[in-house]
């Protein structure tokens, strides 16, 4: 698996369209929030094709990771963990002290294995239950 920082927003958006809009039923208005131009994007490649993406923002000493997705056919290959490790490394290299994310509730164990801890109550985002999570870098 090859992970890279990217400016290819179209490739990232195609992955997000397939996973969030087509597979999970998130509305286009909710997915395309207008924040992509100000984000740092990662793209994960498997067998010479993009299969995973994530975006990051910095706010003081905290990096916020979001829009993490892996194509259905690439799940179980380690692509999700690889893109998350790359995101955490990028935030560490940029001097962030904490990483935060909003996890779909079913994915909490995945992020816990990476060291994240859930905090606060469950809430709906795009009609999907979520919890906030944090990791000290």
KEFIGU-247834 format. One record per residue (C-alpha): x, y, z; residue in one letter. Coordinates in pm, whole numbers, padded with zeros to 5 digits, always signed. Layout:
XYZA
...
***
This chain:
+00000+00000+00000X
+00136+00339-00101X
+00010+00649+00082X
+00081+01001-00039X
-00010+01358+00036X
-00209+01470-00265X
-00361+01767-00438X
-00572+01535-00657X
-00903+01633-00499X
-01099+01465-00778X
-00958+01122-00692X
-01037+01180-00323X
-01388+01298-00405X
-01454+00994-00625X
-01366+00762-00336X
-01580+00960-00094X
-01872+00961-00341X
-01860+00581-00367X
-01832+00517+00007X
-02026+00797+00173X
-02287+00899-00085X
-02353+00578-00279X
-02285+00314-00011X
-02385+00493+00310X
-02651+00729+00174X
-02495+01056+00291X
-02642+01351+00100X
-02421+01543-00141X
-02493+01864+00052X
-02353+01709+00370X
-02053+01543+00205X
-01940+01841-00002X
-01908+02086+00287X
-01685+02336+00104X
-01384+02265+00327X
-01177+02048+00089X
-00975+02339-00050X
-00841+02417+00299X
-00760+02059+00396X
-00452+01839+00365X
-00548+01525+00173X
-00405+01173+00171X
-00459+00916-00099X
-00389+00545-00057X
-00301+00327-00354X
-00328-00049-00385X
-00230-00225-00707X
-00184+00109-00885X
-00533+00242-00810X
-00665+00475-00540X
-00863+00286-00273X
-00847+00504+00041X
-00850+00869+00140X
-00856+01099+00441X
-00834+01471+00499X
-00682+01672+00782X
-00704+02019+00931X
-00487+02188+01193X
-00631+02395+01478X
-00359+02506+01715X
-00191+02199+01864X
-00464+01965+01737X
-00504+01792+01404X
-00853+01688+01297X
-00874+01381+01073X
-01190+01328+00872X
-01352+01183+00564X
-01158+00859+00616X
-01281+00596+00372X
-01172+00276+00204X
-01342+00122-00099X
-01540-00191-00013X
-01315-00415-00223X
-01005-00294-00035X
-01141-00339+00318X
-00961-00601+00519X
-00632-00535+00338X
-00493-00297+00600X
-00564+00007+00384X
-00763+00184+00655X
-00495+00138+00920X
-00226+00243+00670X
-00400+00569+00579X
-00462+00646+00946X
-00098+00580+01039X
+00008+00811+00756X
-00232+01082+00877X
-00100+01053+01233X
+00260+01067+01111X
+00184+01377+00901X
+00028+01547+01203X
+00323+01453+01428X
+00569+01585+01167X
+00368+01909+01154X
+00401+01951+01532X
+00048+01857+01639X
+00013+01730+01996X
-00332+01575+01958X
-00535+01409+01685X
-00914+01419+01693X
-01177+01257+01475X
-01547+01189+01460X
-01596+00814+01425X
-01901+00634+01302X
-02000+00437+01611X
-01956+00097+01448X
-01591+00190+01371X
-01493+00276+01731X
-01296-00052+01778X
-01093+00020+01463X
-00981+00360+01594X
-00931+00227+01949X
-00676-00022+01808X
-00487+00282+01675X
-00483+00435+02023X
-00781+00671+02006X
-01021+00710+02302X
-01387+00801+02267X
-01529+01092+02466X
-01864+01264+02491X
-02206+01132+02395X
-02308+00960+02074X
-02466+01195+01817X
-02601+01182+01464X
-02398+01318+01175X
-02555+01276+00831X
-02807+01046+01002X
-02529+00809+01117X
-02438+00759+01488X
-02093+00901+01572X
-01863+00955+01871X
-01576+01198+01906X
-01232+01047+01965X
-00889+01180+02061X
-00530+01057+02062X
-00233+01225+02226X
+00053+01226+01976X
***
